[in-house]
Amino acid sequence: MKPLRRRSDIPIWLALGWRAFAVLGLIGIVLTVHWFDRDGLKDNVDSAISFGDVLYFTMITVTTVGFGDIVPVTDRARMFDTFVVTPIRVFIWLIFLGTAYDFVLKRTWERWRMAMIQRNLDDHVIVAGYGSSGAEAVRELIARGTPAEQIVVIDSRADRIHHAELVGCSVLEADATRDITLQAAKVERARGMIVSAGRDDTSILILLTARHLAPRLPISIAVRNEDNELPARQAGANIVINPASFAGLLLAGSTHGAHIADYMADLAAASGRVQLNEREATPDEIGRPLRAIGSGLGVRLYRRGLPIGFWEPGAQALEAGDTIVEIIPGEDQTVPRG
């Protein structure tokens, strides 16, 4: 499994390769000019300038060592060292310093930073699978107010991981069916998990892995085959969603009214004119009917895990611990007073 990271656009071998090529190319330029203008150099040891002397002089000049045993004596050689070799020397040192920063300091810093992010992960959302459904779930989470850095995307495909990084998510390029992967994502400290691996068998295996590591974690799973909805629930999913079935509901609803499907889609999206909201009943609402809540339109409550509709007798008096599902105006909508 690869560590929690943010992907670099340039492979390491390519970054090192072009740096080495640039350094060798610049040294080659200086060596070539020094060789053809070797008459402008003087060897204070034996007065003879060989190719080895030129190579030696080039290297000590570029690296600014300069022992003074070989020196330029003509104006042309001195001007070349002043206006060409000096900028090349500075550029080569910048390449060396940049390489040291990129591959030593920066990567050490990045490893430390990612280790700190991983260590401090808490109350985050894990998205296992970044296909079309997973990517849409991430967009909707961000639209509903979840910071991108509080979302950990797990996928084994590098291209999907790259897209998740562009959104700002923390990522793990790994197999989400393995314990070590979910442990690295701190699944036991997450506030929720979305599983959408693209294959029902893979999604359910991820679900089983997550459930035994985090028995109380709320997990939502997308399955493509209706026959797999029951196995997913038996495996421990809190919410099972069949995208095809939901699309079928919208399509069927559209045949019974021109606006039913539009309203259902409106409810599901964070950008809609209306939104579904889930919350606990407040102390001042205890004993009052679900219809009487003032924050929105109460449509259902959950009492000890059982759903109760607004028309049923149990909804005539709210109790402590009830979870209310209500329809509220969208964030951009204003509610008239009076």
Phi, psi and omega per residue, in radians:
M1 nan 2.354 3.097
K2 -1.417 2.587 -3.089
P3 -1.249 2.860 3.032
L4 -1.016 2.275 -2.998
R5 -2.782 3.052 2.940
R6 -2.142 2.178 -2.946
R7 -1.195 2.402 3.035
S8 -1.566 2.468 -3.107
D9 -1.298 -0.388 -3.061
I10 -1.969 2.173 3.089
P11 -1.042 2.633 -3.099
I12 -1.070 -0.749 -3.088
W13 -1.116 -0.595 3.134
L14 -1.264 -0.720 3.133
A15 -1.105 -0.748 3.099
L16 -1.186 -0.671 -3.093
G17 -1.098 -0.801 -3.087
W18 -1.238 -0.524 3.080
R19 -1.158 -0.805 3.130
A20 -1.103 -0.717 3.123
F21 -1.095 -0.713 -3.136
A22 -1.138 -0.764 -3.136
V23 -1.116 -0.835 -3.141
L24 -1.098 -0.662 3.125
G25 -1.132 -0.748 3.135
L26 -1.173 -0.737 3.082
I27 -1.097 -0.663 3.114
G28 -1.086 -0.677 3.108
I29 -1.081 -0.849 -3.126
V30 -1.110 -0.741 -3.138
L31 -1.079 -0.734 -3.111
T32 -1.124 -0.806 -3.129
V33 -1.138 -0.741 3.115
H34 -1.080 -0.637 -3.120
W35 -1.195 -0.782 -3.132
F36 -1.285 -0.356 3.107
D37 -1.972 0.600 -3.086
R38 -1.163 -0.308 3.084
D39 -1.191 -0.312 3.118
G40 -1.494 0.046 3.119
L41 -1.897 2.636 3.118
K42 -2.243 2.240 3.070
D43 -1.671 1.971 -3.090
N44 -1.325 -0.028 -3.137
V45 -1.653 -0.991 -3.093
D46 -2.223 0.079 3.086
S47 1.135 0.103 3.123
A48 -1.940 2.359 -3.127
I49 -1.906 1.867 3.096
S50 -1.733 3.062 3.093
F51 -1.102 -0.628 3.084
G52 -1.092 -0.644 3.104
D53 -1.157 -0.712 3.141
V54 -1.135 -0.764 3.113
L55 -1.074 -0.786 3.126
Y56 -1.064 -0.829 -3.123
F57 -1.109 -0.689 3.132
T58 -1.072 -0.803 -3.075
M59 -1.192 -0.750 -3.113
I60 -1.264 -0.444 3.098
T61 -1.302 -0.789 -3.134
V62 -1.124 -0.645 -3.119
T63 -1.551 0.088 3.078
T64 1.118 0.323 3.134
V65 -1.244 -1.089 3.028
G66 1.009 1.610 3.132
F67 -1.558 -0.219 3.112
G68 1.484 0.029 3.116
D69 -1.346 -0.470 3.012
I70 -2.167 2.256 -3.051
V71 -2.413 2.642 3.028
P72 -1.336 2.403 -3.074
V73 -2.082 -0.323 3.135
T74 -1.699 2.764 3.131
D75 -1.082 -0.680 -3.129
R76 -1.089 -0.771 3.139
A77 -1.150 -0.684 3.141
R78 -1.197 -0.702 3.119
M79 -1.144 -0.647 3.113
F80 -1.121 -0.780 3.125
D81 -1.141 -0.587 -3.100
T82 -1.286 -0.874 -2.969
F83 -1.721 -0.215 3.132
V84 -2.017 -0.929 -3.064
V85 -1.155 -0.696 -3.121
T86 -1.071 -0.854 3.062
P87 -1.066 -0.666 3.109
I88 -1.113 -0.719 3.111
R89 -1.035 -0.791 3.136
V90 -1.111 -0.749 -3.109
F91 -1.124 -0.716 3.124
I92 -1.110 -0.730 3.110
W93 -1.133 -0.625 3.071
L94 -1.121 -0.660 3.089
I95 -1.113 -0.795 3.129
F96 -1.066 -0.799 -3.135
L97 -1.145 -0.705 3.117
G98 -1.122 -0.676 3.111
T99 -1.156 -0.744 3.111
A100 -1.074 -0.689 3.129
Y101 -1.170 -0.821 -3.074
D102 -1.141 -0.756 -2.963
F103 -1.793 -0.098 3.081
V104 -2.103 -1.192 -3.052
L105 -1.186 -0.885 -3.060
K106 -1.128 -0.802 -3.100
R107 -1.220 -0.591 3.033
T108 -1.132 -0.732 3.100
W109 -1.106 -0.759 -3.133
E110 -1.119 -0.719 3.097
R111 -1.088 -0.732 3.121
W112 -1.153 -0.735 -3.122
R113 -1.125 -0.754 3.137
M114 -1.173 -0.616 3.077
A115 -1.127 -0.656 3.105
M116 -1.196 -0.707 3.095
I117 -1.062 -0.782 -3.134
Q118 -1.119 -0.714 -3.120
R119 -1.178 -0.568 -3.070
N120 -1.661 0.074 3.109
L121 -1.043 2.212 3.134
D122 -2.848 2.450 3.118
D123 1.012 0.642 -3.127
H124 -1.796 3.029 3.106
V125 -2.017 2.267 3.109
I126 -1.769 2.264 3.081
V127 -2.025 1.901 -3.140
A128 -1.676 1.838 -3.080
G129 1.864 2.042 -3.086
Y130 -2.074 0.812 2.990
G131 -1.395 -2.689 -3.095
S132 -1.115 -0.748 -3.128
S133 -1.220 -0.756 3.134
G134 -1.127 -0.727 3.126
A135 -1.130 -0.707 3.117
E136 -1.149 -0.665 3.098
A137 -1.091 -0.708 3.116
V138 -1.123 -0.779 3.120
R139 -1.044 -0.714 -3.128
E140 -1.232 -0.650 3.073
L141 -1.054 -0.778 3.132
I142 -1.144 -0.706 3.120
A143 -1.111 -0.510 -3.139
R144 -1.542 0.094 3.003
G145 1.866 0.024 3.094
T146 -1.389 2.112 3.115
P147 -1.061 2.481 -3.111
A148 -1.032 -0.599 -3.123
E149 -1.250 -0.191 3.078
Q150 -1.646 0.205 3.108
I151 -2.033 2.216 3.093
V152 -1.925 2.048 -3.139
V153 -1.736 2.272 3.094
I154 -2.054 2.195 3.088
D155 -2.759 2.635 -3.134
S156 -1.596 -0.105 -3.119
R157 -1.706 2.209 -3.064
A158 -1.121 -0.636 -3.100
D159 -1.158 -0.670 3.105
R160 -1.193 -0.698 3.102
I161 -1.064 -0.689 3.121
H162 -1.061 -0.778 3.134
H163 -1.135 -0.650 3.114
A164 -1.160 -0.626 3.085
E165 -1.130 -0.674 3.137
L166 -1.089 -0.516 3.104
V167 -1.294 -0.413 -3.139
G168 1.932 0.097 -3.113
C169 -1.352 2.694 2.886
S170 -1.355 2.545 -3.002
V171 -2.360 2.681 2.991
L172 -2.303 2.011 3.061
E173 -1.517 1.606 -2.991
A174 -2.829 3.072 3.125
D175 -1.578 1.978 -3.057
A176 -1.289 -0.122 3.107
T177 -1.410 -0.157 -3.080
R178 -1.653 2.462 3.118
D179 -0.976 -0.764 -3.040
I180 -1.084 -0.561 3.128
T181 -1.202 -0.859 -3.117
L182 -1.208 -0.538 3.051
Q183 -1.159 -0.671 3.089
A184 -1.133 -0.547 3.098
A185 -1.452 0.075 3.128
K186 0.959 0.931 -3.087
V187 -1.080 -0.507 -3.108
E188 -1.237 -0.278 -3.138
R189 -1.895 0.053 -3.119
A190 -1.308 2.738 3.070
R191 -1.693 -0.152 3.110
G192 -3.073 2.804 3.135
M193 -2.482 2.411 3.086
I194 -2.030 2.228 -3.115
V195 -2.033 2.077 3.116
S196 -2.603 1.318 -3.018
A197 -1.483 -0.156 3.135
G198 1.684 -0.518 3.061
R199 -2.074 2.341 -3.086
D200 -1.109 -0.696 -3.122
D201 -1.138 -0.693 3.102
T202 -1.177 -0.746 3.139
S203 -1.064 -0.758 -3.127
I204 -1.194 -0.608 3.076
L205 -1.148 -0.708 3.056
I206 -1.065 -0.757 3.126
L207 -1.022 -0.818 3.134
L208 -1.088 -0.704 3.126
T209 -1.114 -0.785 -3.138
A210 -1.169 -0.676 -3.058
R211 -1.169 -0.641 -3.134
H212 -1.341 -0.377 3.079
L213 -1.471 -0.555 -3.095
A214 -2.394 1.457 -3.032
P215 -1.042 -0.491 -3.069
R216 -1.806 0.095 -3.096
L217 -1.241 2.223 3.027
P218 -1.180 2.134 -3.085
I219 -2.185 2.227 3.030
S220 -1.921 2.428 -3.076
I221 -2.333 2.476 3.054
A222 -1.808 2.218 3.079
V223 -2.132 2.572 -3.089
R224 -1.631 -0.507 -3.087
N225 -1.808 2.246 -3.122
E226 -1.030 -0.550 -3.129
D227 -1.142 -0.326 -3.101
N228 -1.637 -0.016 3.129
E229 -1.133 -0.798 3.126
L230 -1.125 -0.834 3.076
P231 -1.005 -0.605 3.129
A232 -1.163 -0.708 3.099
R233 -1.164 -0.711 3.127
Q234 -1.166 -0.469 3.110
A235 -1.355 -0.164 3.052
G236 2.032 0.175 3.133
A237 -1.248 2.373 3.045
N238 -1.388 -0.676 3.131
I239 -2.271 2.272 3.071
V240 -2.064 2.173 -3.093
I241 -2.134 2.266 3.060
N242 -1.886 1.824 -3.092
P243 -0.963 -0.667 -3.134
A244 -1.166 -0.700 3.128
S245 -1.157 -0.704 3.140
F246 -1.138 -0.709 3.075
A247 -1.091 -0.660 3.096
G248 -1.114 -0.667 3.089
L249 -1.071 -0.761 3.122
L250 -1.117 -0.745 -3.130
L251 -1.146 -0.759 3.128
A252 -1.145 -0.702 3.125
G253 -1.092 -0.567 -3.122
S254 -1.166 -0.377 3.131
T255 -1.457 -0.213 -3.126
H256 -1.817 0.039 3.116
G257 3.036 2.508 -3.041
A258 -1.195 -0.347 -2.997
H259 -2.076 -0.003 -3.080
I260 -1.134 -0.867 -3.132
A261 -1.103 -0.654 3.128
D262 -1.093 -0.726 -3.122
Y263 -1.218 -0.679 3.120
M264 -1.116 -0.722 3.092
A265 -1.172 -0.617 3.101
D266 -1.078 -0.737 3.129
L267 -1.126 -0.631 -3.025
A268 -1.343 -0.422 -3.029
A269 -1.707 2.486 3.112
A270 -1.172 -0.433 -3.110
S271 -1.550 0.083 -3.100
G272 -1.265 2.899 3.104
R273 -1.248 -0.407 3.034
V274 -2.277 2.737 -3.112
Q275 -2.433 2.652 2.972
L276 -1.545 2.368 -3.127
N277 -2.277 2.427 3.110
E278 -2.084 2.292 -3.118
R279 -2.709 2.912 3.070
E280 -1.443 2.585 3.075
A281 -1.144 2.367 -3.137
T282 -1.459 2.772 -3.101
P283 -0.988 -0.640 -3.111
D284 -1.310 -0.171 3.099
E285 -1.622 -0.202 -3.117
I286 -1.080 2.269 3.141
G287 1.614 -0.242 3.133
R288 -1.603 2.711 3.113
P289 -1.265 2.718 3.126
L290 -1.033 -0.587 -3.122
R291 -1.151 -0.324 -3.005
A292 -1.633 -0.009 -3.142
I293 -1.116 2.558 -3.041
G294 -1.755 -0.147 -3.064
S295 -1.453 -0.317 -3.111
G296 -3.100 -2.899 3.128
L297 -1.709 1.864 -3.117
G298 -1.268 2.177 -3.097
V299 -2.005 -0.383 -3.136
R300 -2.829 2.673 2.984
L301 -2.316 2.733 3.086
Y302 -2.060 2.162 -3.127
R303 -2.146 1.991 -3.088
R304 0.926 0.693 3.068
G305 1.486 -0.086 -3.111
L306 -1.754 2.332 3.128
P307 -1.369 2.414 3.111
I308 -2.290 2.121 3.136
G309 -1.317 2.804 -3.078
F310 -1.118 -0.346 -3.117
W311 -1.582 -0.180 -3.055
E312 -1.457 2.721 -3.099
P313 -0.997 -0.605 -3.115
G314 -1.134 -0.304 -3.137
A315 -1.540 0.016 -3.106
Q316 -1.412 -0.234 3.101
A317 -2.594 1.935 3.141
L318 -1.215 2.553 3.128
E319 -2.090 2.776 3.090
A320 -1.063 2.354 -3.125
G321 1.627 -0.113 3.110
D322 -1.186 2.489 3.026
T323 -1.840 2.185 -3.065
I324 -1.768 2.327 2.968
V325 -1.893 2.110 -3.046
E326 -2.315 2.751 3.025
I327 -1.747 2.185 -3.127
I328 -2.205 2.801 3.100
P329 -1.127 2.630 3.043
G330 -1.127 2.881 -3.064
E331 -1.045 -0.551 -3.084
D332 -1.586 0.060 -3.092
Q333 -1.718 2.525 3.085
T334 -1.905 2.444 -3.129
V335 -1.802 2.126 -3.135
P336 -1.136 2.470 3.105
R337 -1.629 2.761 3.071
G338 1.823 nan nan
